[in-house]
Amino acid sequence: MTNMGSRLLKIIRMYIILALIAAAYYIFYTWSGYGIPCLFRTITGFSCPGCGISRMFAALFKGNIKEAFEYNQFVFAMLPAAILYAIRYTYYYVRDGRCRDGRIMTCIEWGVATAFIIFGVIRNIVL
């Protein structure tokens, strides 16, 4: 098997494992109602930028787009870009054995991280 073929199998295995973990968590979450507790919220009482992601994905799996958006607007809006980002990195890894990350992508990553933090601050401001 070529290096490219072995990298492809490695990626397929990784995505299958991630899908199984996500499915197991979804089943546990929907049956029990218990999600991953937010340590930040427990300590501070404020919602972190990631609060609501479990509920958002559960709503998406049920096909309830409006409810999913209400749980975490930022992650919901960034989901298509995150999927494209994962596809891009997967492609470069399978093709070359490494992930390409130029200056533009680094700037975009820092911009998204900054926007994520700003979202976390704004969602806790009571207007």
DRENKE-567755 format. One record per residue (C-alpha): residue number from 0; residue in three letters; x negated, y, z negated. Coordinates in steps of 0.001 Angstrom, whole numbers, plus 500000, padded with zeros to 6 digits. Layout:
% DRENKE-567755
+-----+-----+--------+--------+--------+
!   i !  aa !      X !      Y !      Z !
+-----+-----+--------+--------+--------+
! NUM ! ALA !      X !      Y !      Z !
...
+-----+-----+--------+--------+--------+
% end
This chain:
% DRENKE-567755
+-----+-----+--------+--------+--------+
!   i !  aa !      X !      Y !      Z !
+-----+-----+--------+--------+--------+
!   0 ! MET ! 500000 ! 500000 ! 500000 !
!   1 ! THR ! 498725 ! 503465 ! 500829 !
!   2 ! ASN ! 498098 ! 506121 ! 498227 !
!   3 ! MET ! 501101 ! 507999 ! 499556 !
!   4 ! GLY ! 503284 ! 504891 ! 499203 !
!   5 ! SER ! 502131 ! 504251 ! 495644 !
!   6 ! ARG ! 502776 ! 507889 ! 494707 !
!   7 ! LEU ! 506252 ! 507639 ! 496225 !
!   8 ! LEU ! 507020 ! 504509 ! 494178 !
!   9 ! LYS ! 505684 ! 506218 ! 491060 !
!  10 ! ILE ! 507965 ! 509214 ! 491651 !
!  11 ! ILE ! 510981 ! 506996 ! 492388 !
!  12 ! ARG ! 510371 ! 505093 ! 489141 !
!  13 ! MET ! 510054 ! 508366 ! 487232 !
!  14 ! TYR ! 513314 ! 509741 ! 488667 !
!  15 ! ILE ! 515133 ! 506470 ! 487917 !
!  16 ! ILE ! 513900 ! 506542 ! 484314 !
!  17 ! LEU ! 514956 ! 510192 ! 483954 !
!  18 ! ALA ! 518379 ! 509396 ! 485438 !
!  19 ! LEU ! 518839 ! 506460 ! 483033 !
!  20 ! ILE ! 517849 ! 508606 ! 480045 !
!  21 ! ALA ! 520232 ! 511358 ! 481187 !
!  22 ! ALA ! 523048 ! 508833 ! 481702 !
!  23 ! ALA ! 522466 ! 507268 ! 478276 !
!  24 ! TYR ! 522446 ! 510704 ! 476636 !
!  25 ! TYR ! 525613 ! 511716 ! 478526 !
!  26 ! ILE ! 527412 ! 508557 ! 477407 !
!  27 ! PHE ! 526267 ! 509046 ! 473808 !
!  28 ! TYR ! 527244 ! 512729 ! 473897 !
!  29 ! THR ! 530708 ! 512169 ! 475378 !
!  30 ! TRP ! 531551 ! 509257 ! 473080 !
!  31 ! SER ! 530154 ! 510677 ! 469850 !
!  32 ! GLY ! 530408 ! 514420 ! 470406 !
!  33 ! TYR ! 526910 ! 514842 ! 468980 !
!  34 ! GLY ! 524389 ! 516704 ! 471089 !
!  35 ! ILE ! 520788 ! 517626 ! 470515 !
!  36 ! PRO ! 520810 ! 520057 ! 467577 !
!  37 ! CYS ! 519172 ! 523421 ! 468200 !
!  38 ! LEU ! 516482 ! 524039 ! 465597 !
!  39 ! PHE ! 516346 ! 527746 ! 466503 !
!  40 ! ARG ! 520088 ! 528150 ! 465927 !
!  41 ! THR ! 519955 ! 526126 ! 462709 !
!  42 ! ILE ! 517227 ! 528361 ! 461281 !
!  43 ! THR ! 518276 ! 531781 ! 462613 !
!  44 ! GLY ! 521983 ! 531471 ! 463331 !
!  45 ! PHE ! 521375 ! 532842 ! 466838 !
!  46 ! SER ! 521798 ! 530958 ! 470099 !
!  47 ! CYS ! 518546 ! 530181 ! 471879 !
!  48 ! PRO ! 518349 ! 530594 ! 475673 !
!  49 ! GLY ! 518883 ! 526837 ! 476046 !
!  50 ! CYS ! 521910 ! 526500 ! 473774 !
!  51 ! GLY ! 524837 ! 524966 ! 475614 !
!  52 ! ILE ! 522837 ! 523012 ! 478197 !
!  53 ! SER ! 524144 ! 519609 ! 477028 !
!  54 ! ARG ! 527732 ! 520868 ! 477132 !
!  55 ! MET ! 527055 ! 522525 ! 480499 !
!  56 ! PHE ! 525871 ! 519267 ! 482073 !
!  57 ! ALA ! 528751 ! 517321 ! 480502 !
!  58 ! ALA ! 531196 ! 519818 ! 482018 !
!  59 ! LEU ! 529428 ! 519575 ! 485395 !
!  60 ! PHE ! 529662 ! 515774 ! 485348 !
!  61 ! LYS ! 533393 ! 516140 ! 484695 !
!  62 ! GLY ! 533628 ! 518541 ! 487638 !
!  63 ! ASN ! 534560 ! 521537 ! 485500 !
!  64 ! ILE ! 532450 ! 524267 ! 487107 !
!  65 ! LYS ! 533996 ! 527215 ! 485234 !
!  66 ! GLU ! 533481 ! 525588 ! 481837 !
!  67 ! ALA ! 529910 ! 524627 ! 482743 !
!  68 ! PHE ! 529131 ! 528227 ! 483671 !
!  69 ! GLU ! 530532 ! 529497 ! 480371 !
!  70 ! TYR ! 528241 ! 527253 ! 478305 !
!  71 ! ASN ! 524960 ! 528557 ! 479738 !
!  72 ! GLN ! 525172 ! 531071 ! 482564 !
!  73 ! PHE ! 521434 ! 531380 ! 483158 !
!  74 ! VAL ! 520649 ! 527678 ! 483480 !
!  75 ! PHE ! 523802 ! 527169 ! 485551 !
!  76 ! ALA ! 522719 ! 529913 ! 487965 !
!  77 ! MET ! 519136 ! 528610 ! 488139 !
!  78 ! LEU ! 520105 ! 524958 ! 488682 !
!  79 ! PRO ! 520026 ! 525036 ! 492516 !
!  80 ! ALA ! 516615 ! 526739 ! 492445 !
!  81 ! ALA ! 515344 ! 524211 ! 489887 !
!  82 ! ILE ! 516453 ! 521338 ! 492121 !
!  83 ! LEU ! 514684 ! 522877 ! 495129 !
!  84 ! TYR ! 511601 ! 523456 ! 492956 !
!  85 ! ALA ! 511571 ! 519778 ! 491912 !
!  86 ! ILE ! 511973 ! 518678 ! 495528 !
!  87 ! ARG ! 509077 ! 520915 ! 496577 !
!  88 ! TYR ! 506740 ! 519612 ! 493896 !
!  89 ! THR ! 507770 ! 516011 ! 494593 !
!  90 ! TYR ! 507049 ! 516470 ! 498298 !
!  91 ! TYR ! 503568 ! 517894 ! 497697 !
!  92 ! TYR ! 502745 ! 515247 ! 495104 !
!  93 ! VAL ! 503770 ! 512380 ! 497393 !
!  94 ! ARG ! 502016 ! 513901 ! 500403 !
!  95 ! ASP ! 498745 ! 515107 ! 498814 !
!  96 ! GLY ! 498642 ! 513670 ! 495318 !
!  97 ! ARG ! 498800 ! 517107 ! 493752 !
!  98 ! CYS ! 501303 ! 519859 ! 493230 !
!  99 ! ARG ! 500559 ! 523068 ! 495044 !
! 100 ! ASP ! 500969 ! 526168 ! 493003 !
! 101 ! GLY ! 499998 ! 529415 ! 494640 !
! 102 ! ARG ! 500056 ! 532889 ! 493208 !
! 103 ! ILE ! 503555 ! 533568 ! 494458 !
! 104 ! MET ! 504947 ! 530462 ! 492736 !
! 105 ! THR ! 503102 ! 531348 ! 489534 !
! 106 ! CYS ! 504655 ! 534826 ! 489612 !
! 107 ! ILE ! 508086 ! 533314 ! 490213 !
! 108 ! GLU ! 507603 ! 530874 ! 487307 !
! 109 ! TRP ! 506598 ! 533699 ! 484954 !
! 110 ! GLY ! 509529 ! 535783 ! 486196 !
! 111 ! VAL ! 511998 ! 532976 ! 485514 !
! 112 ! ALA ! 510486 ! 532347 ! 482062 !
! 113 ! THR ! 510754 ! 536062 ! 481249 !
! 114 ! ALA ! 514350 ! 536210 ! 482505 !
! 115 ! PHE ! 515139 ! 533120 ! 480381 !
! 116 ! ILE ! 513873 ! 534878 ! 477249 !
! 117 ! ILE ! 515731 ! 538093 ! 478129 !
! 118 ! PHE ! 518898 ! 536029 ! 478621 !
! 119 ! GLY ! 518387 ! 534567 ! 475140 !
! 120 ! VAL ! 518192 ! 538055 ! 473631 !
! 121 ! ILE ! 521137 ! 539457 ! 475583 !
! 122 ! ARG ! 523454 ! 536539 ! 474792 !
! 123 ! ASN ! 523058 ! 537306 ! 471079 !
! 124 ! ILE ! 523808 ! 541029 ! 471320 !
! 125 ! VAL ! 527327 ! 541759 ! 470181 !
! 126 ! LEU ! 528831 ! 544530 ! 472277 !
+-----+-----+--------+--------+--------+
% end
